[in-house]
Amino acid sequence: MSTDRVIFSRPYRASGELTNLEAVLASDHSHGDGQFTAAASAKLRSITEAPYALLTTSCTHALEMAGLLLELGPEDEVIVPSFAFTSTATSMALRGATVVFADIDSATGNLDPEAVAAVVTARTKAVVVIHYGGVAADMEGLQKLADTYGFAIIEDNAHGLGGRWRGRALGSIGTVGALSFHDTKNVHCGEGGALLLTDEILMARAEIIREKGTDRARFLRGAVDKYSWQDIGSSYLPSELNAAVLDAQLAEFETIQANRHRVWDAYAAALPEWAARNDVRLMSVPQDREHTAHLYYLRVPTEDRRDDLIKHLGSLGISAPFHYVPLDSSPAGLKLGRTPVPCVRSAEFSGTVVRLPLWPGLSAEQIERVLDGVTSFTV
Ligand SMILES: *Cc1c(COP(=O)(O)O)cnc(C)c1O
C-alpha cells in the first residue's frame, strides 16, 4: 500500500496546454483579448448560458468590477454571508459600501433568504451569494426579496461552474456572476476569473471598465476607428498566456467534472452508515440542484472532535482542511461591516466543517485510504 500523502487538491493538467501556450508565444501577441480569450469566453457562455462573459485576472477582480458596475458607494449596504471567502466582502468594502453580514442555512452553507430578510434596509443595493461547494443557494427566496426591495444579486460562483438550480445554469441567474480560475478551482489557469452578465448595457460598460477605462474592445471589433478614455476603469483583463491554459482546460471540462463526480460519489456512497453512527452530517444536495463536485465536506458535532478528525487524518498522511473563518468576527469584518443579527449558524458551520481530498486524478486506492481513515475515527 502506498504511504504517499493524499493531498487535498491538485490542479488539473489539460493535454492542450503546452500547444496553446506555444501558439501564443509564437504569435507575438500575448497581451489580452486575443484568440484564446475569445475561444475560452465562448466556452464559458455555453456552459453558463450567460449571453456575455469577460475573462478577468481573478474572481476577486470580477467582483470588484461588479461593485463598479452597480455604482456602489458609501451610502450603500451590501449583504454578504458571514461564512464566505474574504474577496466576497472586501470587493464590496473597496467601494466604500457597508458590508452587512447575514447568516447561512446550515443544510447547504449558503446565504439564508430569511436571514437576508431580517437585515435588509432601504440602503441595501446588492446581495452577494455563494453557491458553496457548487451547490446552488435558494435563488427563489433571494429573487423574491430582490423583487420586493429592488437590490441586485451578485453570484460569487467561484465554486459553481457547470452547476444548476432548477435547470438554470449558475452564474447567469443574478444581475452579475463571477467565476474563479485559481488553481484550487475545478478549472484553472493559475490565477484568473470571469465576469458573467445578461444585460447588454452593463456589458458595454464592463468592457470599458475592464480595459483601463477605454473602448479598446469596440476598436478591436472595428466599431470605432480609434480608442480613447471613456470611463473609470482598471486593468482587469488576463494575458493570452492565461487564456491559453484556460481554453485547454475548458476543452476537457466534461472529463474534469466526470472525474470529480467519481470521487464525490464514492464518498457519498460509502459514508452514510459511519456518519449516522457518529452523528456526523454529510454534505447533501437538495433535489432541485445539480452540484459541481467542487468540495466534499463532513460536519462533525463539535469543533474539538472536528479538529481531532483533522489530526487523525493528518497522522495517516491525508490532508483534510477546515474552511472559512466567519467574516463577521474577523478584524476587517468588525471594522468595515455590520452584523445586526448574530450569525450563529455560520460560526457553527465554520467550527464543524472538514473537507476531504477531491481532485480529478485521485485514484481508487487513495479514495479507499481516505474512507478507511475517516471510518476508523469514532466521534
Ligand atoms: C476562490 C474564491 C474566490 C476568489 O477567487 P480568486 O480568483 O482567487 O480571486 C472568491 N470567492 C470564493 C467563494 C472563492 O472560493
The ligand as an SDF file (V2000), in Angstrom:
LIG
                    3D

 15 15  0  0  0  0  0  0  0  0999 V2000
  -11.5820   31.2610   -4.6720 C   0  0  0  0  0  0  0  0  0  0  0  0
  -12.7220   32.1230   -4.3180 C   0  0  0  0  0  0  0  0  0  0  0  0
  -12.7350   33.4990   -4.5910 C   0  0  0  0  0  0  0  0  0  0  0  0
  -11.5390   34.2360   -5.1070 C   0  0  0  0  0  0  0  0  0  0  0  0
  -11.1100   33.7880   -6.3370 O   0  0  0  0  0  0  0  0  0  0  0  0
   -9.8030   34.4340   -6.9830 P   0  0  0  0  0  0  0  0  0  0  0  0
   -9.9240   34.0050   -8.4170 O   0  0  0  0  0  0  0  0  0  0  0  0
   -8.6350   33.7950   -6.2830 O   0  0  0  0  0  0  0  0  0  0  0  0
   -9.8540   35.8840   -6.8120 O   0  0  0  0  0  0  0  0  0  0  0  0
  -13.8670   34.2290   -4.3080 C   0  0  0  0  0  0  0  0  0  0  0  0
  -14.9380   33.6540   -3.7630 N   0  0  0  0  0  0  0  0  0  0  0  0
  -14.9690   32.3440   -3.4760 C   0  0  0  0  0  0  0  0  0  0  0  0
  -16.2110   31.7630   -2.8940 C   0  0  0  0  0  0  0  0  0  0  0  0
  -13.8630   31.5340   -3.7180 C   0  0  0  0  0  0  0  0  0  0  0  0
  -13.8970   30.2490   -3.3990 O   0  0  0  0  0  0  0  0  0  0  0  0
  1  2  1  0
  2  3  1  0
  2 14  2  0
  3  4  1  0
  3 10  2  0
  4  5  1  0
  5  6  1  0
  6  7  2  0
  6  8  1  0
  6  9  1  0
 10 11  1  0
 11 12  2  0
 12 13  1  0
 12 14  1  0
 14 15  1  0
M  END
$$$$
